[in-house]
Amino acid sequence: MGLAVVAVGAFAGVVEFFSGWYVGSVCAKAIKVLPQTRGGIFINAIVLTSLPQLLGVFGMVFSIMTLSLIGLM
């Protein structure tokens, strides 16, 4: 059972890492383009930023559900 917990933790860590990486990438590009459009893409930038964050949330929920199915939560 310990190996399953390590695997679930590694999965959650990898998903959160890539989620954070892509959130940073999207935010950096949005900040770069924001002055050029004079704030015209502000709402679009916020919506596009939330999509990689949603991937991270889904990864965490999947990890919690998996630990629950194993019987540890």
Secondary structure, DSSP 8 states (H G I E B T S, - for coil): -HHHHHHHHHHHHHHHHHHHHHHHHHHHHHHHHTTTTTTTTHHHHHHHHHHHHHHHHHHHHHHHHHHHHHT--
